[in-house]
């Protein structure tokens, strides 16, 4: 039996039914693109009403676990996971954790150094001309002194996203989505006043040149230099902020 009908009790029935079906999907008892039993079959098997079944199915659809098809061969089917959607959910949680101080800058830099080092190695092996062109385009954006800090930070994210994409490794891209989409923007919010944008672009240029030449050691060294600079800029920004706060506190009323 795929679904454990006997495990449902009579409190919070719709949620329990959706949790039951969700568990069957997550542990592989229900496969991607497999059709779920009909509403009538589910209602009969669980011993509940069809409106309650519909509520449970709505919960699953809201979690992007199922989708419906109309017509004679229609019904509710297990949905193929959306890696980007899953990553965005993880990124939102990670951004919140960074914002409340659950991670400090040293942890973030270590995480980026270790994970992006792997990316550099794989990018050197698997990058395509298209990946190189994407990174080159972002460096050109960063070298434009007329763009805003917001546009520079967005380009920073896109450069590292292109580096990760060039690894050609799906699970790694999923894992790195959080690092790229949450850690880099949060750090940029703090260091943008003190870092030299041209310096960051130069580090990116060095990484790109190394990836183009398939020189992993050089790419990793350039990444390390970039992250050292980020760490130093962060320390400078925090020190400046503390100095401003102290000055404001000592100002005469």
N, C-alpha and C positions, 0 to 999 in steps of 0.2 A: 504494500500500500504506500503510495507516494505521499499523501497528505494524512496527518495524524488527527483524524476527525474526533477521536475520543478524548483529546487533550483539552478541548474547549470547555470552559466553565461559563456560568451565566452572568458574569460581571464584565462590563467593557467588551461585549461580544464582538463588535465590528473590529476593534483593535486586535483582539486575540486571533480572529480569523486571518486578518492581514498579516500578523506576525507569524502565524502558522505557515501561510503560503510563502511569505518572505524567507523563512528558514528553509523551506523546500527548494527555493530558487538558489539561495546562497550556498547550500551544501551539495547542490548538483542533482537533487532528486527531480527537479523540474529543469529542463534544459532550455538554452536560448532558442527562441522561435517555437517552442512547444506550446500547444494550445491548452489552456486551462479547461477544466470541466465547466459546463454551462452554469449560468446562475441557478437554474432549477436544480441541477445536479449537486451543486455546492450547498444550496439551501437544504436539500433532502439529506445529504450526507452529514452535514454539521447539525441538522435539526434546528435550523433557524429560518427566519423569514427572508424573502428575496430582497426587500429593502435593506436589511442588515448586510446581506451579501454585497449589494451595490455599494454600500458605504465602505466595506472592506476593500473592494476593488478600487474605489476612488483613492483610498489611502495608498495602495500599491502604485497606482498611476502617478500620484503626486511624488512618489519616491523614484520615479522613472524605472520601475521594475517591470511593469507590464504596459502594453498598448493594445488598443482595440482595433478590429477590422470589421467592416460591415459586409453584408452580402451572404450568400448561401454558405460560403466557406469561412465566414467571419467568426468573431469571438474575441476572447482576450488571450493574448499571447505574451510569453516571457520576452522582455525587451533586451536587445543586445546592449551591454553597458556602454556608456559614453565616457571614455577616459577623460576628456576635457571637463565634462560636467562633474565627474567625481573629483578631479583635481581642484576645480574651483571651490568645491565644498571644503576640501582639506585646506586650501589656501586661506579661505575665510577664517577658519578656526586658528590657523597658524598666525595670521595677521593680528587677530585678537590677542593671542598669547604674547606676541612680541609687544603689542601696545600696552599691555598691563604689566610688562616687565618680567614675564615668566622666563624669558631668555635674555641673557646679557650679550653684549657685543662680542666678547671673546668666544662664547659658544657659537654665535652666528658665523663668525669668521672661520672657526675650526670646521664647522659643518660645510661651509662653502668650499674651503680649501680641500677637504678630503673628497667631497663629491665631484667638484668641478675638475679636480685632478684626473679622476677616472674619465670624465667627459673629454678632457684634452687628449688622453691616450686614444680613446675610441674615435674621436673626431679626426685625428691624424690618419687613422686607418680607413675610415669610411666616408669622409667628407666628399661632397660632389662639387662641381663648379657652381651649381645653384646655391649651395650653402655658402660658399666663399663669396659669391656676389651679394647675398643678403647681408653678410657681416660687413662687407665693403661699403654697402649703401648706408648702413647705420653709422659707420665711422665718418662718412662724409657729412651726415647730419650733425654729428657731434662736433665736427670741426667748424661748423657754421656758427660764428660768434653772435649772430643776431637772434638765434632761437631762444625761447624762454627756458627757464630751469625745468619747468614741467615737461617740455618737449625733450629736453636733454635726458631727463630721468626715464622717460618712456622709451627713448632710443637705447638707453643703457640696458633696460630690460629686454628689448627686442634683440640686441646683440647677443646677450647670453642665451636667450631662447634659441637663436639660430645656431649657436655653438652646441647646445644640447641636442637640437634636432639633427645636427650633422653626425651624431654618434650612431644613428641608425638603430638604436636599441629602444624598443617600445617600453619595457618596464622601467628602464632608467629615465626615459622622458617623463613617464608618469610620476616617478619619485621626485624628479628635479623640478616639476611644475611648482611645487610649494616653495622650494628654495628660490627660484627665479622670480615668481610672481608675488611673494610676500616679503622675503628677507631683503631683497635689493630695494624695493620701493620704501620700506620702512627706514632702512639705513640712509637712503638718499634724502629723506625728509629732514634728517638731523645734520648731515654733513654738507648739504649743498651750499651753505654760506661760506664755508672755509676751504673746500676742495677746489683745485684748479681743473676746470673742465678739459682744458687742452691736455693736461697730464693724464687724465683718465682715457681720453681718446688715444693718446700715444701708447698706453698700456694695451688697449684693445688692438691697436695696429700691430704691436709686437706679437700678440697672441695669434692674430690672423696670419701674419707672415709665417709664423712657425707651423701653423696648421697647413698652410698652402704648401710649405716645403716638406711636410710630413716629418717634422722634427719634434717629437713628443717632449723631450727634455727641455727644449727651448720654450715650448708652449707652457709647460708646467712652471718653469722659472718665471715667465712673464705673468702668469696668473698669480703666483706667489707675491711678486712685486706689487701687483695691483691690490691684492688683499691687505698687504702690509700698509699700503698708502691709505686704503679705506679705514683701517684700524687707527692709524695715526690721525687722520682727519676727524674721526669720531671723537677721539680723546681731546683734540683741539676744540671741537665744537662744544663738547660738554663743559670743558674748562671755561670757555668764553661765556656760556650760559650761566654757569655758577658765579662768575665774576659780575655779570650784569645783575643777577639776583642779589648778590651781596651789596652792590652799589646802591640798588634801589632800596634795600633795607636800611642802609645807613643815611639815606637822604633825609634832610630836615623836613619836618611836617609843614 
